[in-house]
Amino acid sequence: MALNLAQKKEVVAELANVATKAHSLVAAEYAGLTVEQLTELRKKARETGVFLKVAKNTLVRRAVEGTEFECTKDQLTGPLVYAFSTEDPGAAGRLIKEFAKANEQLKAKLVAIGGKAYPASHVDVLASLPTREQALGMLLSVLVQPATMLVRVLAEPASQLARATNAVAQQKQAA
């Protein structure tokens, strides 16, 4: 169904709004997927905080102007589904990678993050980025480690004294 001018402007505005807030973009070829498979992909996208949209490439080119995804304009060809990570940078990569395992028709075409476009092979790199919770956990462990080591160092003389006292007590009992 063809869109009228007002609907096209609405799609461009919606995509531009998402693109300004998104952390990363994965564009994937979806030719050969059934409606049920696309519906399942959209459901998973909603659950993981990924904005998923099938739109005309010319509309997407207009929408990404002035955003960090402008670098992808020349590579937007063919039937593509666009996955914007709105919560954490790796979410779109994980979504496309996991869904492509079960559905061979879905093929990543390009990845964009930080104002640079990368080939489809970088989906694995994007998917391996930690989630926000994982990153915070790693940061916390790095911050806690020096304090833990300090406590161990400060406690060591007392434990050595206790072991020495215990050894002397055992020698006296044996004698």
C-alpha positions in Angstrom: 0.0 0.0 0.0 1.5 3.3 -1.1 1.9 6.0 1.5 0.7 9.6 0.9 2.9 12.6 1.6 1.6 13.1 5.2 2.2 9.5 6.1 5.7 9.6 4.6 6.5 12.7 6.7 5.2 10.9 9.8 7.4 7.9 9.1 10.5 10.1 8.6 9.7 12.1 11.8 9.3 8.9 13.8 12.5 7.4 12.4 14.4 10.7 12.9 13.2 10.8 16.6 14.4 7.3 17.2 17.7 7.8 15.4 18.6 10.8 17.5 18.2 8.7 20.7 19.5 5.3 19.5 22.9 3.9 20.4 23.3 1.6 17.4 21.7 0.5 14.1 21.6 -2.8 12.4 20.1 -3.1 8.9 19.2 -6.6 7.8 17.8 -8.1 4.6 14.6 -9.9 5.4 13.5 -11.2 2.0 12.0 -14.7 2.4 10.7 -14.3 5.9 7.1 -15.1 6.4 4.7 -12.7 8.1 4.7 -15.0 11.2 8.5 -14.8 11.4 8.5 -11.0 11.1 5.8 -10.8 13.8 7.9 -13.0 16.1 11.0 -10.7 15.3 8.9 -7.6 16.2 7.8 -9.2 19.5 11.3 -10.1 20.5 12.4 -6.5 19.5 9.8 -5.0 21.8 10.9 -7.3 24.7 14.6 -6.3 24.3 14.1 -2.5 23.9 14.9 -2.5 20.1 12.9 -0.2 17.7 12.3 -2.3 14.6 11.0 -0.8 11.4 10.5 -1.8 7.8 10.5 1.3 5.7 11.5 2.6 2.3 15.2 3.3 2.1 14.6 6.8 0.7 12.6 7.6 3.9 15.3 6.2 6.1 17.9 8.2 4.3 16.0 11.4 5.0 15.4 10.4 8.6 19.1 9.7 9.5 20.3 13.1 8.1 22.0 15.0 10.9 22.3 11.9 13.1 25.2 9.7 13.8 23.7 7.2 11.4 24.1 9.5 8.4 27.2 7.4 7.5 24.9 4.6 6.3 23.0 6.6 3.7 24.9 5.2 0.7 24.6 1.6 1.8 20.8 1.5 2.2 19.7 -0.6 -0.7 17.3 -3.5 -1.1 14.5 -4.6 1.3 15.8 -3.9 4.7 14.5 -4.1 8.3 16.1 -1.5 10.6 16.8 -2.3 14.2 17.7 0.7 16.4 19.1 -0.1 19.9 17.4 2.4 22.2 18.4 1.0 25.6 21.8 -0.6 25.3 24.1 -0.6 22.3 24.3 -4.3 21.8 20.6 -5.1 21.9 20.0 -4.8 18.1 23.0 -6.9 17.3 22.0 -9.6 19.7 18.4 -9.6 18.4 19.5 -9.9 14.7 22.2 -12.5 15.5 19.9 -14.7 17.6 17.0 -14.5 15.2 19.2 -15.2 12.1 20.4 -18.5 13.8 16.9 -19.9 13.5 15.9 -18.0 10.3 18.5 -18.2 7.6 16.6 -15.7 5.4 17.5 -12.8 7.8 21.0 -11.5 6.9 22.6 -8.6 8.5 23.8 -6.0 5.9 25.4 -3.3 7.9 26.1 -2.1 11.5 26.4 1.6 12.6 27.6 2.8 15.9 29.4 5.9 17.0 29.0 7.6 13.7 30.7 4.9 11.7 29.3 2.2 9.5 30.7 -1.3 9.6 30.1 -4.4 7.5 27.6 -7.2 8.5 30.4 -9.2 10.0 30.5 -6.7 12.9 27.1 -7.9 14.2 28.9 -10.4 16.3 31.1 -7.7 17.8 28.0 -5.6 18.5 26.2 -8.6 20.0 29.0 -9.3 22.3 28.8 -5.9 24.0 27.7 -6.3 27.6 24.3 -5.1 28.7 24.0 -2.2 31.1 23.7 -4.5 34.1 26.7 -6.6 33.0 28.8 -3.5 32.5 27.8 -2.1 35.9 28.7 -5.5 37.5 32.1 -5.5 35.9 32.7 -1.9 37.0 31.6 -2.8 40.6 34.0 -5.7 40.7 36.9 -3.6 39.5 36.0 -1.0 42.2 35.6 -3.5 45.0 38.8 -5.4 44.3 41.3 -2.9 45.7 39.2 -2.6 48.9 39.2 -6.3 49.3 42.9 -6.5 48.8 43.4 -3.8 51.4 41.3 -5.6 54.0 43.4 -8.8 53.3 46.7 -7.0 53.8 45.5 -5.3 56.9 44.2 -8.6 58.4 47.3 -10.6 57.6 49.5 -9.6 60.5 46.7 -10.4 63.0 46.2 -13.8 61.4 49.9 -14.5 61.5 50.0 -13.6 65.2 47.1 -16.0 65.8 48.8 -18.8 63.9 52.1 -18.3 65.8 50.3 -18.2 69.2 48.4 -21.4 68.2 51.7 -23.1 67.2 53.4 -22.2 70.5 50.3 -23.4 72.4 50.4 -26.8 70.6 54.2 -27.2 71.2 53.7 -26.6 75.0 50.8 -29.1 75.1 53.0 -31.7 73.3 55.9 -31.1 75.7 
